[in-house]
């Protein structure tokens, strides 16, 4: 349990679960309580009812990383960092799509929190930095794993070892973002993307996401075997039956209504 239950909020609406980092006075920098709250909020996501997760920050910033002025836990630093790692891993392992809604600053662990999401939608005024080196810290929240996969090893070293602040246009140029939009359009664009993903075939999307997440760690032979198993699950699902029915009747499939029954889930 966290001592600051309001540091991270979890709200649900129409299949979209929104996780909000809620410390706007410090640009949503997270204390150990905050990281614990984030971990617990992600673990509370139910893939059978929550179809999409949006991660955002309260106010005009996404996340300024760790609050270095916050109280210590009294434990060993390695144990404390496992809390951060658990939050990252829980978010990465979610079988449903995840969206980072980024405004203002996303630096340090805050930048990597955004990058671990499947989609990053950023306001044009957003700023990003792997700022760790400027605090005499090494990269964390999965940055050493994420960045080489997203931008290549040399560019990852440039971002991490220099710690420069880059704007949303540059982050988009590097391939880190899904879209850059004007601040006034940010909520609308995120909501539209979330709704589109929530309307998709749940099991097929979960299977594809898992395959892509593992792509750099398996051989082609292994990938083909995993694809075959995932496809067997997909084509036998109620969503697949709905897709065929919709095709035959020349209508748009409704995957929200075709959802797998409780008995089939068990």
Secondary structure, DSSP 8 states (H G I E B T S, - for coil): --S-TTSEEEEEETTEEEEEE--GGGTT-B-HHHHHHHHHHHHT--TTT--EEEEEESTT-SB--B-TTS---SS-HHHHHHHHHHHHHHHHH-SSEEEEEE-SEEETHHHHHHHTSSEEEEETT-EEE-GGGGGT----TTHHHHHHHHH-HHHHHHHHHH---EEHHHHHHTT--SEEE-GGGHHHHHHHHHHHHHTS-HHHHHHHHHHHHTGGGS-HHHHHHHHHHHHHHHHTSHHHHHHHHHHHTTS---TTTT---HHHH-
